């Protein structure tokens, strides 16, 4: 698990160096962000349901239900807490996004596989269906502002390529379609595999224009990071156990939401031309701290 997380973090460092050297940045980052959001990410979502054996049908609905309840709870935190964490109105949206969304698709899958085995990746993908819906609806509202002129939330986001991919993946899971030909699944898998390195390189590049002191964050960044990595996941864990979900479903859900801040925060800020400083700071700090917090949570919550 530590090796996997170190490898992912190394790609962020490569992106940072590439940004400093001028290989990444500016318009190139924006175009690459559009490619990730509109093409490679949908391919990643679709391919997650097309490789390996389909999961036990009994877990599919509980996973979708626990994920829905989780993001409802996290949404309350994402909209209410930021006003108490910062005095800067422009930082409230990125902080809310950071509290809501972990790096499920990029870091969640390999970490889940390292702990629960490769077959559990599909269960994480089922959880990611709700996460994807929330990122491109609630997340867009947080980043752009719900009522800020032409940048307010647009319904067409519901029909964007990532959302269409999420809908189709949900159908594949619900109807247990397991005979998708390799001529379809293999190209989608290859295309989806671009998403992880591209997104992490974008984060590193976005950090390259920040000073080291700024990148290490401030009190607001560290409080947000502790909420993102420890307090909210632990709170959700015990809330879902109290609601009667099985420990297997709760544990996978907890691990998924304990990831560092989702890379889509930076990507959406670039797409909508918002300041990336806060989101890149908290993404960097949570990615670094997660190398300690995730093993700690696994030991404390799943040790028995």
C-alpha positions in Angstrom: 0.0 0.0 0.0 2.8 2.4 0.9 4.6 1.6 -2.3 1.4 2.3 -4.4 0.9 5.6 -2.7 4.5 6.6 -3.0 4.3 5.8 -6.7 1.3 8.0 -7.2 2.8 10.8 -5.3 6.0 10.5 -7.4 3.9 11.3 -10.5 2.8 14.6 -8.8 6.4 15.4 -8.3 7.2 14.7 -12.0 4.3 17.0 -12.9 5.8 19.7 -10.6 9.2 19.4 -12.2 7.8 19.4 -15.7 5.8 22.5 -14.9 9.0 24.2 -13.6 10.9 23.2 -16.8 8.1 24.5 -19.0 6.9 21.2 -20.4 3.5 21.6 -18.7 1.4 24.6 -17.8 -1.0 27.2 -19.1 -3.1 26.3 -22.2 -1.6 22.8 -22.3 -2.8 22.0 -18.8 -6.3 23.3 -19.7 -6.5 21.2 -22.9 -5.1 18.1 -21.0 -7.8 18.7 -18.3 -10.5 18.7 -21.0 -9.1 15.5 -22.4 -9.2 13.8 -19.0 -12.7 15.0 -18.1 -14.4 14.4 -21.4 -12.5 11.3 -22.9 -10.2 9.4 -20.6 -12.2 9.6 -17.4 -15.4 8.2 -19.0 -13.3 5.4 -20.5 -11.9 4.7 -17.0 -15.4 4.6 -15.5 -16.7 2.3 -18.2 -13.7 -0.1 -18.2 -14.1 -0.5 -14.4 -17.2 -2.6 -15.1 -15.7 -4.6 -18.0 -12.7 -6.4 -16.5 -12.7 -9.4 -14.3 -15.7 -11.2 -12.7 -18.7 -9.2 -11.8 -19.2 -8.8 -8.0 -21.6 -10.6 -5.7 -25.0 -9.2 -6.6 -25.9 -9.0 -2.9 -23.4 -6.2 -2.3 -24.3 -3.9 -5.3 -27.4 -2.2 -3.8 -25.9 -1.8 -0.3 -22.8 -0.2 -1.9 -24.9 2.2 -4.0 -27.1 3.0 -0.9 -24.2 3.6 1.5 -22.4 5.8 -1.1 -25.6 7.9 -1.6 -26.0 8.3 2.2 -22.3 9.1 2.6 -22.3 11.9 0.0 -25.5 13.4 1.5 -23.8 13.6 4.8 -20.6 14.9 3.3 -22.5 17.5 1.3 -23.8 19.0 4.5 -20.2 19.3 5.7 -19.1 20.6 2.3 -21.6 23.5 2.3 -21.6 24.4 6.0 -18.1 24.0 7.3 -16.0 26.1 4.9 -17.5 29.4 6.2 -16.0 28.6 9.6 -12.6 27.5 8.2 -11.7 30.6 6.1 -12.4 34.3 5.9 -11.9 34.3 2.1 -15.2 33.9 0.3 -13.4 32.7 -2.8 -11.8 29.8 -0.9 -15.1 28.4 0.5 -16.0 26.5 -2.7 -12.6 24.7 -3.0 -12.6 23.9 0.7 -16.1 22.5 0.4 -15.0 20.4 -2.6 -12.0 19.2 -0.6 -14.1 18.0 2.3 -16.5 16.2 0.0 -14.4 14.4 -2.6 -11.6 12.0 -2.2 -9.3 10.7 -5.0 -11.5 7.6 -5.6 -10.8 6.7 -9.2 -7.1 7.6 -9.2 -5.9 6.4 -5.7 -8.9 4.6 -4.3 -8.7 1.6 -6.7 -5.1 0.6 -6.1 -5.3 1.2 -2.3 -8.5 -0.9 -2.1 -6.9 -3.6 -4.1 -3.8 -3.6 -1.8 -5.9 -4.1 1.3 -9.0 -6.1 0.2 -7.6 -7.9 -2.9 -8.0 -7.2 -6.6 -11.6 -8.4 -6.7 -12.6 -5.5 -4.4 -11.7 -2.9 -7.1 -15.1 -3.5 -8.7 -16.9 -2.7 -5.4 -14.9 0.5 -5.3 -16.1 1.2 -8.9 -19.7 0.8 -7.8 -19.1 3.3 -5.0 -17.5 5.6 -7.6 -20.7 5.8 -9.6 -22.3 8.0 -7.0 -19.0 9.9 -6.4 -18.8 10.7 -10.1 -22.4 12.0 -10.2 -21.7 14.1 -7.1 -18.4 15.5 -8.5 -19.9 16.8 -11.7 -23.1 18.2 -10.1 -22.4 19.2 -6.4 -18.7 19.6 -7.1 -19.3 21.9 -10.0 -21.6 24.1 -7.9 -19.0 24.4 -5.2 -16.2 25.3 -7.6 -18.2 27.7 -9.8 -20.7 29.1 -7.4 -24.4 28.3 -7.8 -25.5 31.8 -8.7 -22.5 33.5 -10.2 -23.7 34.8 -13.6 -23.0 32.6 -16.5 -20.9 30.2 -14.4 -23.8 29.0 -12.4 -24.6 25.3 -12.5 -25.8 24.1 -15.8 -28.1 21.1 -16.3 -26.1 20.0 -19.3 -23.5 18.7 -16.8 -26.0 15.9 -16.1 -25.5 14.8 -19.7 -21.7 15.2 -19.9 -19.6 12.3 -21.1 -18.5 11.4 -17.5 -22.1 11.3 -16.4 -23.2 9.3 -19.4 -20.4 6.8 -18.7 -21.6 6.6 -15.0 -25.1 5.9 -16.1 -24.0 3.2 -18.4 -21.7 1.6 -15.8 -24.6 1.6 -13.4 -26.7 -0.3 -15.9 -23.9 -2.8 -16.5 -23.7 -3.4 -12.8 -27.5 -3.6 -12.3 -28.1 -6.0 -15.1 -24.9 -8.1 -14.5 -23.7 -7.8 -18.1 -20.5 -9.8 -18.2 -20.2 -10.7 -21.9 -18.8 -7.4 -23.2 -16.3 -8.3 -26.0 -12.6 -7.5 -25.6 -12.7 -5.5 -28.8 -14.7 -3.0 -26.7 -13.3 -3.4 -23.2 -9.6 -3.5 -24.1 -9.5 -0.1 -25.9 -11.6 1.5 -23.2 -9.2 0.1 -20.6 -6.1 1.4 -22.4 -7.7 4.8 -22.9 -8.9 4.9 -19.2 -5.3 4.1 -18.1 -4.2 7.5 -19.3 -6.4 9.2 -16.7 -4.3 8.5 -13.6 -0.9 9.7 -14.8 -2.4 12.6 -16.7 -4.5 13.9 -13.7 -1.5 13.6 -11.3 0.8 15.4 -13.7 -1.8 18.2 -14.0 -1.8 18.5 -10.2 2.0 18.7 -10.1 2.1 21.3 -12.8 -0.5 23.4 -11.1 1.7 23.4 -8.0 4.8 24.5 -9.9 3.8 28.1 -9.9 3.5 28.2 -6.1 6.3 28.9 -3.7 7.3 26.1 -1.5 6.1 28.0 1.6 2.7 28.6 -0.1 2.5 25.0 -1.3 2.9 23.7 2.3 -0.3 25.5 3.2 -1.5 27.3 6.3 -3.7 26.6 9.3 -6.9 26.4 7.1 -5.2 23.9 4.8 -4.2 21.6 7.7 -7.6 21.8 9.4 -9.3 21.0 6.1 -6.8 18.1 5.6 -7.6 16.6 9.0 -11.3 16.8 8.3 -10.8 15.2 4.9 -8.5 12.4 5.9 -9.5 11.5 9.5 -12.5 13.2 11.1 -15.1 12.9 8.4 -14.2 9.3 7.3 -14.3 8.1 11.0 -17.6 9.9 11.6 -19.1 8.4 8.5 -17.7 4.9 9.4 -19.5 4.8 12.7 -22.7 6.4 11.4 -23.0 3.7 8.7 -22.2 0.9 11.2 -25.0 2.3 13.4 -27.4 2.1 10.4 -26.8 -1.6 10.1 -24.6 -1.9 7.0 -22.2 -4.9 6.9 -18.7 -4.3 8.1 -17.4 -5.3 4.6 -19.4 -2.6 2.8 -18.7 0.0 5.5 -14.9 -0.7 5.4 -14.6 -0.3 1.7 -16.7 2.8 1.8 -14.6 4.3 4.6 -11.4 3.6 2.8 -12.7 5.1 -0.4 -13.7 8.4 1.3 -10.5 8.6 3.3 -8.5 9.3 0.1 -6.7 12.6 -0.4 -8.5 15.4 -2.2 -9.8 14.5 -5.6 -7.7 15.6 -8.6 -10.9 16.8 -10.2 -10.9 19.8 -7.9 -7.8 21.2 -9.7 -9.1 20.1 -13.1 -12.5 21.8 -12.6 -10.8 25.0 -11.3 -8.8 25.1 -14.5 -11.8 24.4 -16.7 -13.8 27.2 -15.2 -10.8 29.5 -14.9 -10.8 29.7 -11.1 -7.8 30.3 -8.8 -6.2 26.9 -8.2 -4.1 28.0 -5.1 -6.3 26.7 -2.3 -7.3 23.5 -4.1 -3.7 22.6 -5.1 -2.4 23.4 -1.6 -4.9 21.1 0.1 -4.5 18.4 -2.6 -0.7 18.4 -2.1 -0.9 18.3 1.7 -3.6 15.6 1.8 -1.7 13.5 -0.7 1.4 13.7 1.4 -0.4 13.1 4.8 -2.5 10.3 3.4 0.7 8.1 3.3 0.4 8.2 7.1 -3.3 8.5 7.7 -4.6 5.7 5.5 -2.4 3.0 7.1 -3.4 4.4 10.5 -7.1 4.2 9.7 -6.7 0.7 8.3 -5.0 -0.4 11.5 -7.5 1.3 13.9 -10.8 0.5 12.0 -10.1 -2.7 10.1 -7.4 -4.3 12.3 -9.9 -6.7 13.9 
